[in-house]
Amino acid sequence: MLFHSIEYFIFLPIMFVLYWFVFNKKVRVQNALLLVGSYYFYGLWDWRFLSLILLSTCSDYLAGILIDKYRENKKKQKIWLWFSVVLNIGLLGFFKYYNFFVDSFVDMFEMLGYTMESTWTLRIILPVGISFYTFQTMSYSLDVYYERIKPSRDFLSFATFVAFFPQLVAGPIERASNLLHQITSKRTYNYEQTVQGLKLILWGLFKKLVIADGIAPMVDDIFLNYETHSASTLILGVTLFSFQVYGDFSGYSDIAIGTSKMFGMELMSNFKFPNFSRNVAEYWQRWHISLSTWFRHYVYIPLGGSRVSKLLSVRNICIIFLVSGFWHGANWTFIFWGGFHALAYIPVFLMGRNTLYKDNVVGENTFFPTLTELGQVLLTFGIVTFSRIFFRSESITDSFQFINRLFTEFHYEPYVHPNGYRLIDYFILLAVFVLYEYRIRKDERNPFKFKSKAVRFIAYTLVIFTMLLFYDSGFDRSFIYFQF
Amino acid sequence: MIKLVKNLVVYSVLILIALEVLVRVFHLYNDMPERYVDSKNINKWIPGQTGYAVYGNRVQNMAEYHINESGYNSYREFKPTEEKFELALIGDSYIEGFHQNYYSSIGKRIEDEFPGIEVYEYGHSANDMADQLYLVYSNRELFDKIDKIIFYIKFENDLNRDEYRHIAHHPRFMMLRKSKLLEYAINIGVMDPVKELMGDIREMAKPKEPRTEKAPLNDKVLEANRIKNFDALVERYGFDVDKSAILLDSRITPTAFIEHLRDLDIDVIDFASTFEESGGSRRTTLIYDKHWNGFGRKLISELISQYIQEDVQAMESK
């Protein structure tokens, strides 16, 4: 079930009413409703893969209890931790990476002069959300192991934590220390929280339906036919893709956070206006935050983080970016994308500027950014956008040919929208979107912060009107991050 | 909860009203004219209606229409006489021309290129060959005065029946369509998921019947059936070979049918090569639609003018 489908707009109010006004007497009953609703939500994609969620849930629930039980026996404790890690990575590895490894193995032999016929690849469907929920359950076992949390003894709550439908298929990847205790605690209906949730859902829908889906046909057209376009069109394509992927994923996250608020739960922020970052390090503090923090906590810091020598720190940076790239998909393009970001991050790290903008935003005390800030933002946006060539291309060869054309076909050509729409509409739309996001850049969880009711009403109307203006019924409207 | 419901209702109503106003102010909606069924059981537009046909979101295409006394979209009335030279163009939405201003239709272009001629555009959306031949058959007195008739057909769509039967059009949500917001939402596909859901629910509510699957007909059988339908229609309603011609696109028409027309001594105006030489469908059709754009219509009108010219010259030389 997609967040912007009619099914969801029937499912959500029914769940909401049942949750707060029918099954509101006991937390356990509310959790049971959430669990059944979450399994139904997921099962509409493919009910067979519910078994994987159940397997991951049961094994990590058990692992958590046993890790805690063998607190005095480090060896046994480690065995159960490895049980959790291997099982989750194994699920991910089989469903997501098996064919990639087989193909890469065959390619490697071919490069060495041996011809092999690949008969080992399998027809595997990638279960939606597997990268997200395996990481979430794995983080639980790790947190229990490192004694950051107590293991859950309530299977129902734990299963709800794993399958909580707003964030099940594309995050934010929650940590048990934030979400699990909310699930086990008594919730009371809060009007303000619900309204905030609804506002976030509206804003998320706008980002998805207008920004992401509005420009998607152009991006698809340009990347599909990049061999026929000049640099001007390719730059347009990759820049638009930068907005598309942001609108798509942050829109999804906003709807997820907004929906959770309606059920009295606060998920972590996943995006904090990454397009206004002043360097690549700040970008990674603002883009897909739940994944970045996951890698920081469970990979980077255990490897020594930045508390080791510069050389080892650089190695650690390379590792987390390459792993992060690989997490996105079984394709060399994502590994190159991760590698490119590592290369962009390392100079910032070596100059000691990686935590410089951790607690402030561009134009912190003024409305307009300074010229230096503007330059930094544009440069960072340019670097990140360039990296998106790897992210969006079908293969690594396509990526390099795309880049090659950027330099060899460096001239302007007019571009025509594949469906005949006026391009200027999209430029105006993006300009207004960027300006509005700049205005609200300090609070990503409150997109319609207007004191006046009349202004709020105008804002809601304009947002919905724009959705109607840019709605495109002939476009496949799935979320980009579902494929990861 | 009461506060939430109350505020949601108030905001929703106010927003819907505001959106209705915005859709009307920016004329995003399609002013579709209303239909009626004439005494001969033929679908027509109620005469005298004027308005703007709007397609696509953000007014991608906006064209003015004018329904004449005969119930067709045209700048002129259809009053043939023995003295003048009249040409009837009969077809579906391509001839109806809601994608162009009525005063620059194909017929008007032909008239501009060929002074003295009057072109009557009998176009009505979704009309097929049965509709077209029945129209001529049931209005014989009128068409007897018309000097030339050109039928526009698409083989795959227009020859699927061998007899005319009136098909009533029942657009969905008719009452609600008074709302221009809903009209716009339907046109751009926002309501498609609702329609699909309603269809699914209806399907689920139906008692399950054992499915008797028919094997799909292959292309050759379909082609033969369509040619047979054409013959049956000609047999039933007549086809004046001397003053009629068929406009078609040979890129999407089987050679067997074109040869069959030639065997019957029916003139064929084929615009395939003209369109191809002029840059293909990307230049001749609307990008978001399959209908001809201004350039495509220009080519069609030139082709028809040329055909008429040659035909008149041939008649004079006889």
Contacts between the chains, C-beta under 8 A, distances in Angstrom:
chain1	res1	chain2	res2	distance
A	5	B	193	6.8
A	6	B	193	4.2
A	6	B	194	6.3
A	6	B	197	5.6
A	7	B	197	7.7
A	20	B	1	7.0
A	21	B	1	6.5
A	189	B	1	7.0
A	191	B	3	5.8
A	191	B	4	6.0
A	194	B	4	6.1
A	195	B	4	7.4
A	195	B	7	7.8
A	416	B	287	7.7
A	417	B	287	7.8
A	418	B	287	7.4
A	419	B	287	6.0
A	419	B	288	5.0
A	420	B	56	7.8
A	420	B	60	6.6
A	420	B	286	6.8
A	420	B	287	3.1
A	420	B	288	4.8
A	421	B	56	7.8
A	421	B	58	7.1
A	421	B	60	6.7
A	421	B	288	7.8
A	422	B	58	7.5
A	425	B	58	6.2
A	457	B	11	6.9
A	457	B	14	6.3
A	457	B	15	7.3
A	457	B	18	7.8
A	460	B	11	6.8
A	460	B	15	6.0
A	461	B	15	5.2
A	461	B	18	4.5
A	461	B	19	6.6
A	461	B	22	7.6
A	464	B	15	6.2
A	464	B	19	6.5
A	465	B	18	7.9
A	465	B	19	5.9
A	465	B	22	5.4
A	468	B	19	7.1
A	468	B	23	7.8
A	468	B	28	7.9
A	468	B	57	7.3
A	468	B	184	7.0
A	468	B	185	6.9
A	468	B	188	7.3
A	468	B	190	6.9
A	469	B	28	7.8
A	469	B	57	5.7
A	469	B	58	5.3
A	470	B	57	6.7
A	470	B	58	7.7
A	471	B	57	6.1
A	471	B	188	5.5
A	471	B	189	7.0
A	471	B	190	5.6
A	472	B	57	7.5
A	473	B	188	6.4
A	473	B	189	2.6
A	473	B	190	7.2
A	473	B	192	5.7
A	474	B	189	7.4
